[in-house]
Amino acid sequence: MPELPEVEVVRCFLESHIVGKKILKVFTVNEKLRYKIPSSLNLSLKNLIITKILRRGKYLILLFKSSKFSLLIHLGMTGYFRLIDELKERKHDHLIFFLEKKILIFNDIRKFGFVKIYFDQEIFNSPHLINMGVEPLSKKFNLNYFNSFKKRTVDLKGLLMNQSFIAGLGNIYCSEILHDAKISPLRKTNTLNNSEILGIIKSTKKILKRSISFGGTTIKNFIVSEEKIGYFKNKLKVYSRDKKKCLRCLKGIVIKKIKQSGRSTFFCERCQK
């Protein structure tokens, strides 16, 4: 599933190509996504001008000029947009946005993504966003904030995966962040000292920014848009590298793969304590 960097890369792509454009028409090809595409979508969005595209965690938010509506989008496991000049439909296309001189299509093979329409600011109080934690790249993700959760006796990786603690992290980046910070994913949060917490915060911002600069991570089928993929996969130090040598230790120590809460975790037992 696309995590924060991948969604941010998509946001930047859309922002540079469709902000300021008018939606002439919205056509639903296949209404079956995680939630049924609302039948009122075309009527609600027709003739609206896209003014801003935001990201909150793993969600995209589209805002419009002088409108009471806003759009919430989740890419799910395989969702992506493609921007074209002439209409050429493909299998698994779900939505077609006819814009001024451009056509934007949302495609989702596995149908775990969704598109929902809300009344203006109500979108931020939706069940998807209202309980979301801080953005990891914001100044709010700091020592004081982390310490307010420190007393919990949960595994550190579990805390980082908790969207009500921090928004947008998943399996890939939790493993990479903790390896960069030299902290074991098995550590209990209440055993961390301030120096270790500051290291985790620093590594979080560093890894996420670096991934965004490389276009995100393409593990299976994430693409930014048509024919654009993320190259951070080539920079991964531990994720999906089980039984391979740790790139930091280089002493025959191999990356270990374990299960935590049913999810795969990758780490080095030697350099992550």
N, C-alpha and C positions, 0 to 999 in steps of 0.2 A: 504493500500500500504506500502511495506517495506520502512522505512526511513533510515537515515544514519547508526544507530547502526546495523540494520538488514543486510544492504548491507556490512558493514564492517566485520561482523561476517562471511558472505558468502565469502568475499574476503580472510579472514584469513584461512578459511577451504580449499578453492581452492589453496591458496598459499602453504599450508603445504602438499598438496597431488599431485598437477599436475605441479608445477614449475620444470623445468628441463626435463620434458617428451616431447617426440616427438609425433606430431599428425600424425598418419598413414593414416587416412582417416576421412572424415566428411560426414555423410549421413543425408540427409534431409527427415524426416518422413512426416512432414506436414509444408509446407512453409508459411501457413497463421498465421502470428502474427500481431502486430500493423502495421509493415511494412513487406512486402513480403521478405522472406529470399532469399538473392542473390544466383542465380544459380551457380555463380562462386566460392562459398565458399570453396568447396572441392579442386578445382584446386588451389586456392590461398593459402590455409592453409596446404595442404598435405606436409608432411616431415618437417614442421617447428617445432622448439623447443621453448616451452614456457619459457620465461626468467623472466617475471615479471607480477604481477597482481596489478593494481592500483585501487583506488576508487576516484571518483570525485563526490561529492554530493551523489546522489542515483544511480550513474552509475558505472559499472565495466569496466576496460580497460585491455585488454590482449596484452602484447608486446612479440615479438618473436626475436630469435637470427638471426642476419644477414638477416633481412627481411625488405622489404619496406611496409609491411602490419601491421596493428594493428586492434584490434577488440573491438567494443563498445557494451556493453550489458546492457539492462535495464530489471529488473525483472517484471515490471508491477505490477499487483495486486496479482497474484498467481504464478509467475514463481519461479522455484527452480531447483537446480542441484542434481543429485544423482550419486554417484561414485560406480561402481560395477565391479565384476571380470568376470562375464558371462552375455551375452546379454539376457535381459528379458524385452521386450517392454511392455509399459503400455499405456492406453488410455491417450491422450493429450500430448504424447511425440512429440517433434518437431525436435530436433537435437540430433544426436548421434556422439560424438567425440571418435573415436577409437584411444586410446593412447597406449604406450608401457605398456603391462600387465594390463591395466585398461581401462574401458569404462566410459565416462562421458556423461550423458544425460540431456538435458534441457527440462523440462516439464512445460507447462503453460495452465491451464484449461481455463482461461478467455481470453487468447490471447492478453493481453495488453502489454506484454513484447516485446522486439525486440533484434535482433542481426544485427549489421551493420559492414561492413568492410571498412577501410580507408587506405589511403596511409600514413604510418608512422605518422609523427607529425601533419598531417592535422587533425587528430582526435581531437586535442585540439582546433582547430578553427572551429569545426563542429557547426551547429546551436544549438545542445544540450548542448554544453559546453562553447562556447565562451563568453556568457554574464553571466556566473555563478558567484555568489559572493564568498566571502572567505570561507574557511573551518572553521567551528566553533571550532575545536580542535587545530587549528593552532595559532601561536602567532599573526598573522595578525588580528584576531578577538579580538580587544582591544578597549579601551576607545576612542582613536582618530578616529578609523574607525567607530565606532558606532555614534560618534558625527557628522560625515560627513553626516549622514542620519537623524539626530535628528530633523531638521527643518520641516520634513514632518508632515502633520497633519492627519496621518492615525492611525487607531487603532494599538496598539503595536503588537497584535497577527498577524495582517495582514502583518506587516513589517517582523516579524520573519518567516512567511510562504513564503515570497518573495524570490525566488531562486536567484535573481540577487543581493540580499543583503547578504544572508547567505545560503550556500549550504547544502541541505540534510534534513532540518527540515520539519515536517508535523504536522498533527493534534495532534497526540499522544504526541509528545515531546514538542510542543509549550505549551500545557496545563500543562504538568508536570513541565516544566522549570519555567513558570510564577507563579505557585503555590509555588514552592521551593523558588523563589525570593520574594514572598509576594507582587507581583504586579498584578493589575487587567488587564486582556486581553483587557479591554475597554479603558484603558488609551491611550491618544494621545501621540505619540512619542515626540512631542515638549514640553511636560509637565514634562519630566523625568529630574531629576538632576543627577550629576555625580555619586553620591553614589548609586542611584538606577540602573544606567546603569552598574556599576561595579558588582552589585549584580546579574543582569541578565546574564552578561558574565560568572561570577563564577558558577551560577546555570546551565547554558548551558553546560559547560565543565563537571561539576560534574554529571549531569543526563545522558549525553551521554556516558561518560566513565563507569558509573555504569551499564547502560543497556548493553553495549558491554560485560562487565564482566559476565553478566547473560545470554548471548546468544541472546540478543534482546527481542522483545515483540511479542508473538504469540497471536493475538486477534482472528483471524478467521482461516487462513490457511497458515500463514507464517511458513516455516520450513527451517532450514539451509541447510540440505541435508536429505537424506533418514533417517527417524525416529529420526531426531534431531530437537527439537523445542526450542524457546526462553522462558526463565522463568521470564523475567522482568515484565510480566503481573501481577505477584503476588506482585510486589513492587509498582504498580501504585497508586498514592495518589488521583487523581481526574478523570483521563480519564475513561469514561464509568461508573462512580460511582454516577451519578445523583440520587438525593433523598436519598443518603446515608450520614451518618455523616462525617464531615470533620475530618480526622485523626489527624489534628494538633489542631483544636479548642476543639473538644470533649465536646461541650456544647450544643448539640442539633442542631447546625447549620449544614444544609445539603448542599451538593454540588449541584450547579445549572447548568443546561444545557441550552445554548442559541445557536442561529444561527448567525454566522458571515460570510458574503459573501457566504452563502449557505452551510457552513461547521459547524459541531457541535463543541462547545467550552464548556469546563467544568472548573468551578472555584468556590471558596468560597468567598462569598460577605463580610464575616467578616474579614478574615485575608489577603485578597488580596485587596490592595487599589491603 
